[in-house]
Amino acid sequence: MMRAACALMAVFSIAAHAAAVAVNDDRGRRIALDAPAQRIVTLAPALTELVYAAGAGDRLIAVARFSDYPPTATALQQIGDASRIDIERVLTLKPDLIVGWKSGNQAADIERLERLGFTAYVAEPDTLAAIPQTLRALGALAGTSATAQRAARDFEQSIAALRARYGARPTVPVFYEIWHAPLMTVNGRHIISDVIRLCGGRNVFDGAPTLVPVVSLESVLAAQPDAIVGGGSATMTAEDLAAEWRNEMPALAALPTIYVNPDLIQRQTPRILDGARAICERLENVRETADERR
């Protein structure tokens, strides 16, 4: 009887050990759980998308404001936005995993949640290659690795196909408008620049010292882009983007403008593939038009 009891305890011990998971987050910290997370809170819309893509959407109990994809996310409780988290509401929800945004959330909020005993995985997928890595980490933490691995492989294969098709094409200098008033762009460390490079483009503000610099119309003119890409807001249209440049910088009015829904290029999720495809195709049109002019 004693031998059987010991054997049974050993089985339980092995099972518990096998259920424990640990990954490194983008702060370089080891994040460990005794068992896959069952109650997950996300602190930014892109993180909500990533959790769903990793197969763990049914584990979400609350999300950040503006979490609108997939549509089922809109039915979940909201706990503030990327810049301000409702700590008290998080306390009442008792999540076993909080997924935070390294550059978007207040570090003090995440540190306070950790001091209160919560486990926080902090992500910053700032390159295309980091998106599948984040999917795999979230899948491990939620016990949905099979789904996360499939999503990661599909993403990597799609990126590889775009790179093979467009990456070696003649370079197109690009200005990316992230906002118009004030006029804001991104530097070479931003994931948007990674998308532009994937398509054989070059961000004309690659070397800017800050991630999201404010620039002048005159500096855009001096940078000599061959195309203007932008999103601004989801309510903007392609005609709105073209009209901005016709009205405010006639010297650049003849340049092709490429509108991309910001959710498809500014969120670090698998949907960035849709934005990348749109940019790649339009930059190829820019090349073809330039060839015809020659």
C-alpha positions as CSV (number, residue, x, y, z in Angstrom):
1,M,0.0,0.0,0.0
2,M,2.8,2.4,1.0
3,R,4.6,1.6,-2.3
4,A,1.5,2.3,-4.3
5,A,1.0,5.6,-2.5
6,C,4.5,6.7,-3.2
7,A,4.2,5.8,-6.8
8,L,1.0,7.8,-7.1
9,M,2.7,10.8,-5.5
10,A,5.6,10.5,-7.9
11,V,3.1,10.5,-10.8
12,F,1.4,13.7,-9.5
13,S,4.8,15.3,-8.9
14,I,5.9,14.6,-12.5
15,A,2.6,15.9,-13.9
16,A,2.9,19.1,-11.9
17,H,6.5,19.6,-13.0
18,A,5.5,19.0,-16.7
19,A,2.7,21.6,-16.4
20,A,5.0,24.3,-15.2
21,V,6.1,26.8,-17.9
22,A,8.7,29.5,-18.1
23,V,9.8,31.9,-20.8
24,N,11.9,35.1,-21.0
25,D,10.0,38.3,-21.7
26,D,11.3,41.4,-23.6
27,R,12.7,42.9,-20.4
28,G,15.0,39.9,-20.2
29,R,13.2,38.5,-17.1
30,R,12.3,34.8,-16.6
31,I,8.5,34.5,-16.3
32,A,7.4,31.3,-14.7
33,L,4.0,29.8,-14.0
34,D,3.3,26.6,-12.0
35,A,0.6,25.8,-14.6
36,P,-0.6,27.3,-17.9
37,A,-2.5,30.5,-17.4
38,Q,-6.3,30.3,-17.3
39,R,-7.1,33.9,-16.5
40,I,-5.3,36.4,-18.7
41,V,-5.4,40.2,-18.8
42,T,-3.8,42.2,-21.7
43,L,-2.8,45.9,-21.3
44,A,-2.8,46.9,-25.0
45,P,-4.9,46.2,-28.1
46,A,-2.0,44.5,-30.0
47,L,-1.4,42.2,-27.1
48,T,-5.1,41.2,-27.1
49,E,-4.7,40.2,-30.8
50,L,-1.5,38.3,-30.1
51,V,-3.2,36.3,-27.3
52,Y,-6.0,35.3,-29.6
53,A,-3.6,34.5,-32.4
54,A,-1.7,32.2,-30.0
55,G,-4.9,30.3,-29.4
56,A,-5.6,31.6,-25.9
57,G,-8.5,34.0,-26.6
58,D,-10.8,31.9,-24.4
59,R,-8.5,32.6,-21.4
60,L,-8.9,36.4,-21.6
61,I,-10.9,37.9,-18.8
62,A,-10.1,41.6,-19.5
63,V,-8.4,43.7,-22.1
64,A,-7.2,47.3,-22.6
65,R,-9.5,49.9,-24.2
66,F,-9.6,49.8,-28.0
67,S,-9.1,46.1,-28.1
68,D,-11.4,45.5,-31.1
69,Y,-9.9,42.6,-33.0
70,P,-11.1,39.9,-33.2
71,P,-14.6,41.3,-32.7
72,T,-15.2,39.0,-29.8
73,A,-12.7,41.0,-27.8
74,T,-15.1,43.9,-27.6
75,A,-17.3,41.9,-25.3
76,L,-14.6,41.6,-22.6
77,Q,-14.2,43.8,-19.6
78,Q,-11.9,46.8,-20.1
79,I,-9.2,47.8,-17.6
80,G,-8.1,51.2,-18.9
81,D,-5.8,51.9,-21.8
82,A,-2.2,51.5,-22.6
83,S,-1.2,54.6,-20.7
84,R,-3.4,54.2,-17.6
85,I,-4.4,50.9,-16.0
86,D,-7.3,50.5,-13.5
87,I,-5.2,48.7,-10.9
88,E,-8.2,48.2,-8.6
89,R,-10.2,46.4,-11.2
90,V,-7.3,44.1,-12.1
91,L,-7.1,43.2,-8.4
92,T,-10.7,42.1,-8.3
93,L,-10.3,40.0,-11.5
94,K,-7.3,38.0,-10.0
95,P,-5.6,37.1,-13.3
96,D,-2.8,34.5,-13.2
97,L,-1.1,36.2,-16.1
98,I,-0.9,39.9,-17.1
99,V,0.5,40.7,-20.6
100,G,2.0,44.2,-20.7
101,W,3.5,46.4,-23.4
102,K,7.1,47.5,-22.6
103,S,7.1,50.9,-24.4
104,G,3.4,51.6,-24.1
105,N,2.4,50.9,-20.5
106,Q,3.6,52.8,-17.5
107,A,6.5,50.8,-16.1
108,A,5.3,51.8,-12.6
109,D,1.9,50.2,-13.2
110,I,3.4,46.9,-14.1
111,E,5.9,47.0,-11.3
112,R,3.0,47.7,-8.8
113,L,1.0,44.8,-10.2
114,E,4.1,42.5,-9.7
115,R,4.6,43.8,-6.2
116,L,1.0,42.8,-5.5
117,G,1.9,39.3,-6.5
118,F,0.7,39.1,-10.1
119,T,2.8,37.5,-12.9
120,A,3.5,39.9,-15.8
121,Y,4.9,39.0,-19.2
122,V,6.1,42.2,-20.8
123,A,6.3,42.2,-24.6
124,E,7.9,44.5,-27.2
125,P,7.8,42.8,-30.6
126,D,9.6,45.7,-32.4
127,T,10.6,43.7,-35.5
128,L,8.8,41.3,-37.8
129,A,10.9,38.4,-36.5
130,A,9.8,39.2,-32.9
131,I,6.1,38.6,-33.7
132,P,6.4,34.8,-34.1
133,Q,8.7,34.7,-31.1
134,T,6.0,36.5,-29.0
135,L,3.3,34.1,-30.3
136,R,5.4,31.1,-29.2
137,A,6.0,32.6,-25.7
138,L,2.3,33.4,-25.2
139,G,1.4,29.9,-26.4
140,A,3.8,28.4,-23.9
141,L,2.4,30.5,-21.0
142,A,-1.2,29.6,-21.9
143,G,-0.7,26.0,-22.7
144,T,-1.7,26.5,-26.4
145,S,1.7,25.9,-28.0
146,A,0.4,23.8,-30.9
147,T,-1.9,26.7,-32.1
148,A,0.8,29.3,-31.4
149,Q,3.4,27.3,-33.3
150,R,1.2,27.0,-36.3
151,A,0.4,30.7,-36.3
152,A,4.1,31.5,-35.9
153,R,5.2,29.3,-38.8
154,D,2.5,30.7,-41.1
155,F,3.6,34.2,-40.3
156,E,7.3,33.4,-40.9
157,Q,6.5,31.6,-44.2
158,S,4.5,34.6,-45.4
159,I,7.2,37.1,-44.5
160,A,9.8,34.9,-46.2
161,A,7.6,34.9,-49.4
162,L,7.3,38.7,-49.4
163,R,11.0,39.1,-48.8
164,A,11.9,36.7,-51.7
165,R,9.6,38.6,-54.0
166,Y,10.3,42.2,-53.1
167,G,13.3,42.5,-50.8
168,A,15.9,42.7,-53.6
169,R,13.9,45.1,-55.9
170,P,15.3,48.6,-56.6
171,T,15.1,50.7,-53.5
172,V,12.2,53.2,-53.1
173,P,12.8,56.0,-50.6
174,V,9.7,56.3,-48.5
175,F,8.3,58.8,-46.0
176,Y,6.0,57.3,-43.5
177,E,3.4,59.6,-41.9
178,I,2.2,58.3,-38.5
179,W,0.3,61.5,-37.7
180,H,-0.1,64.8,-39.6
181,A,-0.5,67.6,-37.0
182,P,2.1,67.6,-35.8
183,L,3.8,65.8,-38.6
184,M,5.2,62.6,-37.1
185,T,7.2,59.7,-38.6
186,V,9.2,56.7,-37.3
187,N,12.9,55.9,-37.3
188,G,14.7,52.8,-38.4
189,R,14.2,51.0,-35.2
190,H,10.4,50.9,-35.5
191,I,8.6,47.8,-36.9
192,I,7.1,50.0,-39.6
193,S,10.6,50.5,-41.0
194,D,11.1,46.8,-40.9
195,V,8.0,46.4,-43.1
196,I,9.3,49.1,-45.5
197,R,12.6,47.3,-45.8
198,L,10.8,44.0,-46.4
199,C,9.2,45.6,-49.4
200,G,12.5,46.9,-50.8
201,G,11.9,50.4,-49.5
202,R,14.0,52.7,-47.4
203,N,12.6,55.0,-44.7
204,V,14.1,58.4,-45.4
205,F,14.1,59.1,-41.6
206,D,15.8,55.8,-40.7
207,G,18.6,57.6,-38.9
208,A,16.4,59.9,-36.7
209,P,17.5,59.6,-33.1
210,T,14.0,59.1,-31.6
211,L,11.6,56.3,-32.3
212,V,8.7,58.6,-33.3
213,P,10.1,62.0,-34.2
214,V,8.2,65.2,-35.1
215,V,9.5,66.5,-38.4
216,S,8.9,69.5,-40.6
217,L,7.5,69.6,-44.1
218,E,10.8,71.2,-45.2
219,S,12.8,68.2,-43.8
220,V,10.5,65.8,-45.7
221,L,11.2,67.7,-48.9
222,A,14.9,67.7,-48.2
223,A,14.8,63.9,-47.6
224,Q,13.6,63.4,-51.2
225,P,11.1,60.5,-50.8
226,D,9.7,58.8,-53.9
227,A,6.5,57.8,-52.1
228,I,4.5,58.8,-49.0
229,V,2.9,56.1,-46.9
230,G,0.6,56.8,-44.1
231,G,-2.3,55.7,-41.9
232,G,-3.0,58.4,-39.4
233,S,-6.3,57.1,-38.2
234,A,-8.8,54.3,-39.1
235,T,-11.3,57.0,-40.3
236,M,-8.8,58.5,-42.8
237,T,-9.1,57.5,-46.5
238,A,-6.6,57.3,-49.3
239,E,-8.0,60.5,-50.7
240,D,-7.6,62.3,-47.4
241,L,-3.9,61.4,-47.3
242,A,-3.4,62.6,-50.9
243,A,-5.3,65.8,-50.2
244,E,-3.1,66.6,-47.2
245,W,0.0,66.6,-49.3
246,R,-1.6,68.4,-52.3
247,N,-2.7,71.3,-50.0
248,E,0.2,71.6,-47.6
249,M,3.3,70.7,-49.7
250,P,2.7,71.4,-53.4
251,A,6.4,70.4,-54.1
252,L,5.5,66.9,-53.0
253,A,2.0,66.8,-54.4
254,A,3.0,64.7,-57.4
255,L,4.4,61.9,-55.3
256,P,2.3,58.7,-55.0
257,T,0.6,58.4,-51.6
258,I,-0.1,55.0,-50.1
259,Y,-2.8,54.8,-47.4
260,V,-2.7,51.8,-45.1
261,N,-5.2,51.2,-42.2
262,P,-3.1,51.9,-39.1
263,D,-4.3,48.8,-37.4
264,L,-2.7,46.8,-40.2
265,I,0.7,48.4,-39.9
266,Q,1.1,50.0,-36.5
267,R,-0.1,47.0,-34.4
268,Q,2.6,44.4,-33.9
269,T,0.4,41.4,-34.7
270,P,0.0,38.8,-37.5
271,R,-2.3,41.3,-39.3
272,I,0.7,43.4,-40.1
273,L,1.1,41.0,-43.0
274,D,-1.9,42.6,-44.6
275,G,-0.4,46.0,-44.3
276,A,3.0,44.7,-45.6
277,R,1.3,43.2,-48.7
278,A,-0.4,46.4,-49.4
279,I,2.8,48.4,-49.1
280,C,4.8,45.9,-51.1
281,E,2.3,45.9,-54.0
282,R,2.1,49.7,-54.1
283,L,5.8,50.3,-54.0
284,E,6.1,47.9,-56.9
285,N,3.7,50.2,-58.8
286,V,5.9,53.1,-57.9
287,R,8.9,51.3,-59.5
288,E,6.9,50.4,-62.6
289,T,5.7,54.0,-63.0
290,A,9.3,55.3,-62.6
291,D,10.5,52.8,-65.3
292,E,7.8,54.1,-67.6
293,R,8.9,57.7,-67.1
294,R,12.5,56.7,-68.0
